Amino acid sequence: MTVAEAPHSYPGNPATLPPGFQPMTFGNAIRAACARNPDKPAVLYNDQVRTYGELVRRSDALRDAAIADLGLVKGDTAAIVARNCIEYLEVVSGLPDAGVGVATINPRLTPAEIKVAIEDSRARLVICDEQSIGLAREAGLDPSVRLIALGPDYEGLLASAGRPTAYPRIEEWDVWTIPYTSGTTGQPKGVLLSHRSRMLVGLISGSEFGCFGYDDVFLAMAPMNHGGGLGFPAATLASGGTVEILDRYNPIETLDRLKNGGITGVFMVPTHFQMIFELPAEVTDPYRRPPIKTIISNAAPLPQAMKEKIIPWFGEGILHEIYASTEAGLVCNMRPAWQLQKERCVGTPIPHVAVEIRREDGSVCDVDEVGELFSRSPMHFNGYWHREEETAAAIQGDWVTVGDMARRDADGFLYIVDRKKDMVISGGVNIYPREIEELLVRHPAIVEVAVVGMPDERWGETLKVFAVLREGMTLTVEDVADFCAGKLTAYKIPRALEIIEALPRNANGKVLKRELRDRPASAGQ
């Protein structure tokens, strides 16, 4: 199966399309933006400026080199292993224009993990930044895989690009990129994202968030190998705006750009906010109330206690917390006006999205009844790369699920209760750890916390807390029980505690609860 033949791809036939039909692709989007103003800055990175004219010329050169010099054909795959940089956006524009889907692989992976991802993607070409090329070589890839380092090798490829005798027809349902899932519950999977899916994410984001227009400047600091880390910069470029890139997160540098850099929108994850609020007030106070339109938060639940810090510090009317997934695209948005009115809520569906909360038998849940969340929209993925069973489990008819449990209140607002795989069954009762984590993160001694179910002969599973403490603080399991008393039903109060230096996370920053479950029992308190 090639990328072009992926399951659940759009069923359109070019021969039956209406006259004049043009596919919605990333390459076409930036060409249209270039035609409006080729000299306008498209991407800023340190002291580099790439105009739209330059971005299109270089992307086209990469496309031509892929076809004429590297022998890639429509349906092949390539991979990029790199930190955020201007060339990243050229790669995901130029190669898909040759019909080559791009696997976006996290540069923080180990050589062994990089090898697994590259082999799984079946990439014929791998482009790496200077920091990652050594890791890729150390991985011991098949000699048939062409490795190109950003820098002289990459620039030479563009400069000497041949002229193809023909170009493949690129359809909007063809695969654009292949990000890999986080792997929090098992082996990461390649997610086939079409041009159409991500261009619609951009258009819908433009109407929903108000920071993806021609005059906007978006700060891209989340890793581009991640869905939102690439999706939001792509949305900016598709609208003719400007992207400013940071290749790593530094709280003060980020705050300075938000305050003084003319930035109108930014995508931040909960860890970003946590690192800001851990700094002394005298360091961060000069950057309060930056003149930005929009903050979009995603990738992990934003604790209500954190929202209560963010809104007075950054300003009212700018924080959006979205529920989204790489597979489904945008699903829900908790808009600014409701952030402090509906606790632990992810809002209402995004335009063009339908949501159902379903029981195990497929019937729709009643108000406030917990079930599995399914969504239907034009932003869905094409399927998992070479994983037909997992694809069939995620795409059920016209609906997509990633296994999140949720409920809908009487006003139509949605609440993500927890991951289906993280649910704990103790004494026959379903318990959702996220509710407990939301409470415990308010404890003055706790910086970060995770709650998991551990095997128990009597109850089936019991709750255990893994906590990272503030410097100089202590915590006992009795302290945890006392803090939860009166706030949680008795069976939801954890009876085991382990203090750890840091929560285990994957390369995308998500907590690996399976590693916590697998820790030796002797490590606990």
CORVENVEN-V32177 format. One line per field, one symbol per residue. ss: DSSP state (A for helix, B for strand, O for the rest). psi: psi as a letter, one per 40 degrees, with the letter a starting at -180 (. if undefined). burial: b if it has 24 or more other C-alpha atoms within 12 Angstrom, else e. A space follows every 10 residues. Layout:
ss: ???
psi: ???
burial: ???
//
This chain:
ss: OOAAAOOOOO OOOAAAOOOO OOOOOAAAAA AAAAAAOOOO BBBBBOOBBB BAAAAAAAAA AAAAAAAAOO OOOOOOBBBB BOOOOAAAAA AAAAOAAAOO BBBBBOOOOO AAAAAAAAAA AOBBBBBBOA AAAAAAAAOO OOOOOBBBBO OAAAAAAAAO OOOOOOOOOO OOOOBBBBBB OOOOOOOOOB BBBBAAAAAA AAAAAAAAAO OOOOOOBBBB OOOOOOAAAA AAAAAAAAOO OBBBBOOOOO AAAAAAAAAA OOOOBBBBOA AAAAAAAOOO AAAAAAAOOO OOOBBBBOOO OOOAAAAAAA AAAAOOOOBB BBBBBOOOBB BBBBOAAAOO OOOOOOBBBO OOOBBBBBOO OOOBOOOOOO BBBBBBOOOO OOBBOOOAAA AAAABBOOBB OOOBBBBBOO OOOBBBBBBA AAOBBBOOBB BOAAAAAAAA OOOOOBBBBB BBBBBBOOOB BBBBBBBBBO OOOOOOAAAA AAAABOOBOA AAOOOBBBBO OOOOBOOOOO BOAAAAAOOO AAAOO
psi: hidefiifih eihddeiihe hhigiddddd ddddddgdeh hdhhhbeihh iddddddddd ddddddddde fiiheiiiih giihiddddd deddddeeeh ihhhhheeii dddddddddd efhdhhhiid dedddddddf ihdehhhhhh adddddddde hihidiiihh ieeihcigih idfdeahiih hhhidddddd ddddddddef ffideihhhh eiheeicddd ddddddddee ahhhhheihh ddddddddde eehdiihiid ddddddeeii dddddeeifi gidhhhhadi hhiddddedd ddddiieehh hihiiddeah dihhiddede dhhfieaiii iehihihiid eeihiihehh ahhiihieei ieiihfgddd ddddhgbeii iefhhiihie eeiihhdiid eehhhhfehh hhdddddddd eehdehdiii hihiihdded iihhhhhhii heiihidddd ddddhediid eehieihhhi dihhiaeeei hgdddddeii deei.
burial: eebbebbbbb eeeeeeeeee eebbbbbbbb bebbeeeeeb bbbbbeeeeb bbbbbbbbbb bbbbbbbbbb ebbbbbbbbb bbbbbbbbbb bbbbbbbbbb bbbbbbbbbe bebbbbbbbb bbbbbbbbbb ebbebbbebe beeebbbbbb eeebeebbee beeeeeeeeb bbbbbbbbbb bbbbbeebbb bbbbbbbbbb bbbbbbebbb bbbbebbbbb bbbbbbbbbb bbbbbbbbbb bbbbbbbbbe bbbbbbbbbe bebbbbbbbb bbbeebbeee eeebeebbbb bbbbbbbbbb bbbbbbbebb bebbebbbbb bbbbbbbbbb bbbbbbebbb ebbbbbbbbb bbbbbbbbee eeeebeeebb bbbbbbbbbb bbbbbbeeeb beebbeebbb bbbbbbbbee eebbbbbbbb bbbbbbeeeb bbbbbbbbbb bbbeebbbbb bbbbeeeeee bbbbbbbbbe eeeebbbeeb bebbeeeeee bbbbbbbbbb eebbebbbbb bbbbebbeee eeeee
//
